Amino acid sequence: MNASLRPRRKPGKTGFAPEFYLNRELGLLSFNRRVLAQAEHREHPLLERLRFLCIVSSNLDEFFEVRVARLHAEIEAGTAPIGPDQARAEQVYRQVAREAHELVARQYELLNEEILPGMEREGIRFLRRSEFTPQQNEWIRSYFKREVMPVLTPIGLDPAHPFPRVLNKSLNFAVELEGKDAFGRNSGIAIVQAPRVLPRVIRLPQSVAGVEYDFVFLSSVLHEHVGELFSGMKVLGCYQFRLTRNSELFVDDEEVKDLRTALRGELPHRHFGDEVRLEVADSCSQSISQFLLRQFMLDEEDFYRVDGPVNLARVISVPEWVDRPDLKFPQFRPGLPERLHPQCDLFEVIRGGDVLLHHPYQSFQPVIALLQQAARDPAVAAIKMTVYRTGAESELMEVLISAARSGKEVTVVLELMARFDEEANINWAQRLEEVGAHVVYGVVGHKTHAKMLMVVRREGEGLRRYVHLSTGNYHPRTARIYTDFGLFTCHEEIGSDVADVFMQLTGLGRASKLRHLLQSPFTLHREMLRAIENETAIATAGRKGQIIAKMNALLEPEVVGALYRASQAGVQIDLIVRGVCALRPGVAGLSENIRVRSVIGRFLEHTRVFYFHNEGAEKVYLSSADWMGRNFFGRVEVCFPVLDAILRQRVIDEGLRPYLDDNTRAWVMGEDGQYSCQMPARSKPFGAQDLLLESLSHKPSA
């Protein structure tokens, strides 16, 4: 094998001191503070503020399940520092715990002091038990008897009934009791687990509420009627709690023979991984709090006392139930490029030139339409596609199943190890195989994160490949809320590159040299370093060197080091990094030519765009990969150039320049790693997402 096409391994020393690298875990918490700031933003519609608040909770759940769980494991194992910042796990964990407690406290303060009172003023109420009217009390009691009580299994703790296994992130109640039961037992404590089939938020009928939008939390319903579960005993207290566990799945790359079977066997363990966080209601007594901490062998730093529902992420459904457009972001209809009218022949359009889509401002529907047309077209011989996340319900997957049924050669490279989507992907794999599609799971040990779709069609001159490449997942729902670029092309050499990557993923053989695509784990890291070093050499020679890069995360140490050297040579570098960034900008003698900003807004910034000035012969790449070690070395990724000059300029004008000019949703990082919100002073307010919505979404006819 050509040495240059071996999988690249994570490099060692980078030549810069640890203090010039920021910590990943603290960077993730900083990102969530910026998301929380959107909930604090009083110009945002009220229900959107609630949504941002819930997104923070969801993000923190994953943060604890993965990152904090890893810190726990490193502390227990006594692992030496492994990050470029060389911080010990104990040191990082103490700081993470302190900052996470502050973040959660602010989250609930905002909920109770601004968002819930604001919603109540708008006629959207979350009723406390003390506020129930007699009619509401009667309805809630009936609901408890009918819908809740039959599925509850209260467990009184005694030698025959030890503390139950608590599922990850489930809603539970610790109940303090007084008295003896029918068997003369008096343990004093019982545990009630709320099954996941029960809704966490219940909407009262208008006939009972007297208004359109009155809600009660399941916890309030159970608190009100928990005594009915313990006949003849006195309830002294009922306290909701929630446990977060390590959710990483372990599949031995060397031992596994059947990845799907191994993963299916591992999934149930996610519910019962090691404990990492305990959340309780602020009303919980000290004795019960300490009792729970002992049961789960957690410390005070792992303990979060909250003033509200412990499962706040589940409230995210409320904005969907409330029909109040005035309390939400204005609706919009995604636009289409002029060439893609609804009745067009997509194959003919793509033959006429590459097509660029910018989601969510432009519609994802053409991607689905291409598959639908391919499934119907007798000239189509084969369809190949990678799938990372697509959801439990997916029109795209249904079209692939239909295509396989109609006799098309359908091949799906389906990543079973996509975190938290494993079960959905296993189910799709089974359905695809049942209709004769070829389903492969990529390469064990390297997640397939590339976003590729290829349709092979018989035409007059032979077979032609039609390709779609993207920065984001084939997921129609997230295509409405994530920003991503997608490219349609039938460029012969790009089609050949995509075919070669599919051959690597489905077969065996050496990695071939690709003409245009850069690929992890073979060439992407090396070529990104080479492009940065090229700008460095140009600037060293006294000419203009410029790099603009937009991504979700920047962590890979060797890339950070290369950017530092480029800055020292005089290259002007703008980094638009939504999430965690390990690089310190603006440090004299090191990174004074580097600027880092993060844009947080209505849509989740997800595009990866890499621009190199290249002495005026500009190079622009779109990619499925961030500049992280896992993307460069542990995944199969593709990075593709935008070859068409007009589309290349579009990417610059839509995907980069507006974000550098944004002065309403941008956060600028200082050399200490702290972010400050970029606010307009004398200049006119300008938001990148606002501009793109205005310029690209559908304009209704006058």
GIJODA-V137174 format. One record per residue. N is the residue number from 1. RES is the residue in one letter. D_CENTER is the distance of its C-alpha to the mean C-alpha in Angstrom with 2 decimals. Layout:
# GIJODA-V137174
<<N RES D_CENTER> <N RES D_CENTER>>
This chain:
# GIJODA-V137174
<<1 M 36.28> <2 N 36.10> <3 A 34.92> <4 S 32.65> <5 L 30.72> <6 R 30.06> <7 P 26.52> <8 R 26.05> <9 R 25.75> <10 K 24.26> <11 P 27.05> <12 G 28.82> <13 K 30.32> <14 T 29.23> <15 G 32.31> <16 F 30.86> <17 A 31.18> <18 P 28.35> <19 E 28.56> <20 F 27.24> <21 Y 23.79> <22 L 21.38> <23 N 19.67> <24 R 16.05> <25 E 15.62> <26 L 17.42> <27 G 15.43> <28 L 12.17> <29 L 14.35> <30 S 15.73> <31 F 12.49> <32 N 12.18> <33 R 15.84> <34 R 15.28> <35 V 12.91> <36 L 15.66> <37 A 18.18> <38 Q 17.02> <39 A 18.07> <40 E 21.24> <41 H 21.98> <42 R 24.98> <43 E 25.06> <44 H 21.88> <45 P 22.81> <46 L 22.99> <47 L 20.70> <48 E 17.95> <49 R 18.57> <50 L 18.18> <51 R 14.85> <52 F 13.59> <53 L 15.26> <54 C 13.48> <55 I 9.96> <56 V 11.35> <57 S 12.53> <58 S 9.43> <59 N 7.84> <60 L 11.32> <61 D 11.58> <62 E 9.14> <63 F 10.89> <64 F 14.14> <65 E 13.56> <66 V 12.83> <67 R 14.03> <68 V 16.81> <69 A 17.84> <70 R 18.39> <71 L 20.44> <72 H 22.47> <73 A 23.22> <74 E 24.27> <75 I 26.49> <76 E 28.09> <77 A 28.76> <78 G 30.05> <79 T 28.04> <80 A 29.16> <81 P 26.78> <82 I 24.66> <83 G 22.57> <84 P 24.26> <85 D 24.72> <86 Q 26.76> <87 A 25.84> <88 R 26.76> <89 A 24.31> <90 E 26.62> <91 Q 26.68> <92 V 22.93> <93 Y 22.53> <94 R 25.22> <95 Q 23.64> <96 V 20.15> <97 A 21.94> <98 R 23.91> <99 E 21.14> <100 A 18.87> <101 H 21.99> <102 E 22.66> <103 L 19.20> <104 V 19.46> <105 A 23.07> <106 R 22.32> <107 Q 19.68> <108 Y 22.38> <109 E 25.06> <110 L 23.35> <111 L 22.88> <112 N 26.54> <113 E 28.29> <114 E 26.74> <115 I 24.34> <116 L 26.23> <117 P 29.62> <118 G 28.53> <119 M 27.44> <120 E 30.74> <121 R 32.65> <122 E 31.08> <123 G 32.19> <124 I 28.90> <125 R 29.72> <126 F 28.37> <127 L 31.71> <128 R 32.81> <129 R 35.34> <130 S 38.09> <131 E 37.55> <132 F 38.07> <133 T 41.19> <134 P 43.55> <135 Q 42.39> <136 Q 38.69> <137 N 39.63> <138 E 41.43> <139 W 38.58> <140 I 36.05> <141 R 38.59> <142 S 39.02> <143 Y 35.27> <144 F 35.08> <145 K 38.03> <146 R 36.85> <147 E 33.06> <148 V 32.18> <149 M 35.16> <150 P 35.67> <151 V 32.33> <152 L 32.57> <153 T 34.07> <154 P 35.25> <155 I 36.10> <156 G 38.90> <157 L 38.78> <158 D 41.94> <159 P 43.03> <160 A 42.52> <161 H 39.12> <162 P 37.02> <163 F 33.73> <164 P 31.35> <165 R 28.21> <166 V 25.34> <167 L 22.16> <168 N 18.81> <169 K 17.62> <170 S 20.58> <171 L 22.88> <172 N 26.27> <173 F 29.53> <174 A 32.15> <175 V 35.52> <176 E 38.64> <177 L 41.80> <178 E 45.54> <179 G 48.25> <180 K 48.94> <181 D 47.77> <182 A 50.00> <183 F 50.26> <184 G 51.08> <185 R 47.74> <186 N 46.42> <187 S 43.35> <188 G 42.21> <189 I 38.50> <190 A 36.51> <191 I 32.86> <192 V 31.44> <193 Q 28.12> <194 A 26.52> <195 P 25.53> <196 R 22.14> <197 V 24.17> <198 L 25.19> <199 P 23.39> <200 R 22.49> <201 V 23.70> <202 I 26.94> <203 R 28.43> <204 L 32.18> <205 P 34.41> <206 Q 35.91> <207 S 39.34> <208 V 38.62> <209 A 36.55> <210 G 38.86> <211 V 35.94> <212 E 33.12> <213 Y 30.12> <214 D 30.83> <215 F 28.28> <216 V 28.72> <217 F 26.37> <218 L 27.07> <219 S 27.82> <220 S 30.59> <221 V 32.05> <222 L 32.23> <223 H 33.60> <224 E 36.28> <225 H 37.48> <226 V 36.65> <227 G 40.41> <228 E 40.99> <229 L 39.27> <230 F 41.90> <231 S 45.24> <232 G 48.01> <233 M 45.90> <234 K 44.95> <235 V 41.33> <236 L 41.25> <237 G 37.53> <238 C 34.24> <239 Y 31.04> <240 Q 27.47> <241 F 25.28> <242 R 21.94> <243 L 21.22> <244 T 18.04> <245 R 18.49> <246 N 17.42> <247 S 15.12> <248 E 15.41> <249 L 17.42> <250 F 20.52> <251 V 22.09> <252 D 25.03> <253 D 24.81> <254 E 28.60> <255 E 29.71> <256 V 27.58> <257 K 29.62> <258 D 27.47> <259 L 23.70> <260 R 23.06> <261 T 25.73> <262 A 24.66> <263 L 21.05> <264 R 22.36> <265 G 24.57> <266 E 21.95> <267 L 19.42> <268 P 21.76> <269 H 21.85> <270 R 18.23> <271 H 19.79> <272 F 22.41> <273 G 21.12> <274 D 22.56> <275 E 22.38> <276 V 20.49> <277 R 20.55> <278 L 22.89> <279 E 22.56> <280 V 25.76> <281 A 27.20> <282 D 29.35> <283 S 32.41> <284 C 32.17> <285 S 35.42> <286 Q 35.69> <287 S 37.28> <288 I 34.53> <289 S 31.84> <290 Q 33.73> <291 F 34.36> <292 L 30.67> <293 L 29.90> <294 R 32.73> <295 Q 31.59> <296 F 28.16> <297 M 29.67> <298 L 27.46> <299 D 28.66> <300 E 28.79> <301 E 25.93> <302 D 23.69> <303 F 25.04> <304 Y 23.51> <305 R 25.96> <306 V 24.43> <307 D 26.37> <308 G 24.87> <309 P 22.88> <310 V 21.22> <311 N 18.42> <312 L 17.43> <313 A 14.01> <314 R 16.26> <315 V 17.97> <316 I 15.23> <317 S 17.41> <318 V 20.33> <319 P 19.70> <320 E 19.70> <321 W 23.04> <322 V 24.73> <323 D 26.41> <324 R 26.83> <325 P 25.82> <326 D 27.38> <327 L 24.79> <328 K 21.78> <329 F 20.83> <330 P 23.38> <331 Q 22.66> <332 F 22.82> <333 R 23.52> <334 P 21.86> <335 G 24.65> <336 L 25.98> <337 P 27.82> <338 E 31.54> <339 R 32.04> <340 L 29.67> <341 H 31.63> <342 P 30.87> <343 Q 33.89> <344 C 33.63> <345 D 34.04> <346 L 30.82> <347 F 32.61> <348 E 35.32> <349 V 32.98> <350 I 31.12> <351 R 34.52> <352 G 35.44> <353 G 32.75> <354 D 29.07> <355 V 26.78> <356 L 23.69> <357 L 21.14> <358 H 18.90> <359 H 16.23> <360 P 15.91> <361 Y 19.35> <362 Q 20.83> <363 S 20.61> <364 F 18.71> <365 Q 21.83> <366 P 23.75> <367 V 21.46> <368 I 22.27> <369 A 25.84> <370 L 26.32> <371 L 25.55> <372 Q 27.80> <373 Q 30.54> <374 A 30.31> <375 A 30.61> <376 R 33.77> <377 D 35.35> <378 P 38.13> <379 A 37.94> <380 V 34.43> <381 A 34.85> <382 A 31.40> <383 I 27.68> <384 K 25.14> <385 M 21.37> <386 T 18.36> <387 V 15.65> <388 Y 12.32> <389 R 10.32> <390 T 12.67> <391 G 12.71> <392 A 15.77> <393 E 17.65> <394 S 17.80> <395 E 20.70> <396 L 20.09> <397 M 20.61> <398 E 23.60> <399 V 25.10> <400 L 24.85> <401 I 26.62> <402 S 29.20> <403 A 29.78> <404 A 30.44> <405 R 32.80> <406 S 34.68> <407 G 35.42> <408 K 33.00> <409 E 32.01> <410 V 28.28> <411 T 26.25> <412 V 22.60> <413 V 20.84> <414 L 18.29> <415 E 15.94> <416 L 16.52> <417 M 14.56> <418 A 10.99> <419 R 9.68> <420 F 10.00> <421 D 11.09> <422 E 14.32> <423 E 16.60> <424 A 15.83> <425 N 16.34> <426 I 19.51> <427 N 20.84> <428 W 20.42> <429 A 22.13> <430 Q 24.99> <431 R 25.48> <432 L 25.53> <433 E 28.02> <434 E 30.20> <435 V 30.93> <436 G 31.68> <437 A 28.60> <438 H 28.11> <439 V 24.92> <440 V 24.11> <441 Y 21.34> <442 G 21.44> <443 V 22.64> <444 V 22.53> <445 G 21.21> <446 H 19.22> <447 K 15.99> <448 T 16.43> <449 H 13.52> <450 A 15.98> <451 K 15.89> <452 M 19.56> <453 L 21.85> <454 M 25.63> <455 V 28.50> <456 V 31.96> <457 R 34.80> <458 R 38.58> <459 E 40.30> <460 G 43.82> <461 E 43.40> <462 G 41.45> <463 L 37.79> <464 R 35.19> <465 R 31.48> <466 Y 29.08> <467 V 25.63> <468 H 22.26> <469 L 19.86> <470 S 16.47> <471 T 13.74> <472 G 11.15> <473 N 10.94> <474 Y 13.94> <475 H 12.39> <476 P 14.74> <477 R 12.91> <478 T 9.79> <479 A 12.59> <480 R 13.95> <481 I 11.30> <482 Y 9.68> <483 T 12.40> <484 D 13.46> <485 F 16.89> <486 G 18.61> <487 L 22.14> <488 F 24.89> <489 T 27.82> <490 C 30.79> <491 H 31.70> <492 E 33.71> <493 E 32.58> <494 I 28.85> <495 G 29.39> <496 S 31.29> <497 D 28.55> <498 V 25.97> <499 A 28.60> <500 D 29.17> <501 V 25.53> <502 F 25.61> <503 M 28.91> <504 Q 27.46> <505 L 24.72> <506 T 27.14> <507 G 30.36> <508 L 31.91> <509 G 33.37> <510 R 33.07> <511 A 30.49> <512 S 32.22> <513 K 32.26> <514 L 30.09> <515 R 31.60> <516 H 28.72> <517 L 25.35> <518 L 24.09> <519 Q 22.52> <520 S 20.87> <521 P 22.31> <522 F 25.60> <523 T 25.95> <524 L 22.83> <525 H 23.15> <526 R 26.90> <527 E 26.88> <528 M 24.46> <529 L 26.81> <530 R 29.75> <531 A 28.60> <532 I 28.12> <533 E 31.51> <534 N 33.11> <535 E 32.27> <536 T 33.61> <537 A 36.83> <538 I 37.25> <539 A 36.95> <540 T 39.27> <541 A 41.81> <542 G 41.71> <543 R 39.80> <544 K 36.57> <545 G 33.39> <546 Q 30.07> <547 I 26.39> <548 I 23.48> <549 A 19.98> <550 K 16.64> <551 M 13.40> <552 N 10.14> <553 A 12.06> <554 L 15.77> <555 L 17.00> <556 E 19.45> <557 P 22.86> <558 E 25.12> <559 V 23.31> <560 V 23.42> <561 G 27.08> <562 A 27.81> <563 L 26.46> <564 Y 28.68> <565 R 31.64> <566 A 31.01> <567 S 31.05> <568 Q 34.25> <569 A 35.76> <570 G 35.08> <571 V 32.09> <572 Q 30.34> <573 I 26.59> <574 D 23.90> <575 L 20.32> <576 I 17.57> <577 V 14.64> <578 R 11.78> <579 G 10.76> <580 V 13.08> <581 C 16.38> <582 A 19.15> <583 L 21.85> <584 R 24.36> <585 P 25.67> <586 G 29.17> <587 V 30.97> <588 A 34.59> <589 G 35.72> <590 L 32.28> <591 S 29.62> <592 E 31.53> <593 N 30.64> <594 I 26.88> <595 R 24.89> <596 V 21.23> <597 R 19.43> <598 S 16.03> <599 V 15.66> <600 I 13.79> <601 G 14.82> <602 R 14.68> <603 F 12.17> <604 L 8.92> <605 E 10.59> <606 H 9.39> <607 T 12.95> <608 R 14.54> <609 V 18.24> <610 F 20.99> <611 Y 24.42> <612 F 27.65> <613 H 30.92> <614 N 33.05> <615 E 36.34> <616 G 35.68> <617 A 34.69> <618 E 31.06> <619 K 28.38> <620 V 24.99> <621 Y 22.27> <622 L 19.00> <623 S 16.66> <624 S 13.75> <625 A 13.91> <626 D 13.24> <627 W 16.29> <628 M 15.43> <629 G 17.75> <630 R 15.58> <631 N 15.14> <632 F 18.84> <633 F 20.35> <634 G 18.33> <635 R 16.86> <636 V 18.50> <637 E 17.32> <638 V 19.33> <639 C 20.09> <640 F 22.54> <641 P 25.07> <642 V 25.78> <643 L 29.48> <644 D 30.68> <645 A 31.91> <646 I 31.22> <647 L 27.61> <648 R 27.20> <649 Q 28.48> <650 R 26.16> <651 V 23.11> <652 I 24.76> <653 D 25.77> <654 E 22.53> <655 G 19.79> <656 L 21.49> <657 R 24.57> <658 P 23.33> <659 Y 20.66> <660 L 23.52> <661 D 25.58> <662 D 23.15> <663 N 24.89> <664 T 23.19> <665 R 19.43> <666 A 19.69> <667 W 19.77> <668 V 22.10> <669 M 22.10> <670 G 25.53> <671 E 27.06> <672 D 26.42> <673 G 22.63> <674 Q 22.61> <675 Y 21.24> <676 S 23.45> <677 C 22.70> <678 Q 24.44> <679 M 26.75> <680 P 29.50> <681 A 32.93> <682 R 35.55> <683 S 33.39> <684 K 32.16> <685 P 28.61> <686 F 26.31> <687 G 22.67> <688 A 21.04> <689 Q 19.01> <690 D 22.25> <691 L 24.24> <692 L 22.11> <693 L 22.09> <694 E 25.84> <695 S 26.61> <696 L 24.53> <697 S 24.03> <698 H 26.87> <699 K 30.07> <700 P 32.21> <701 S 35.80> <702 A 38.33>>
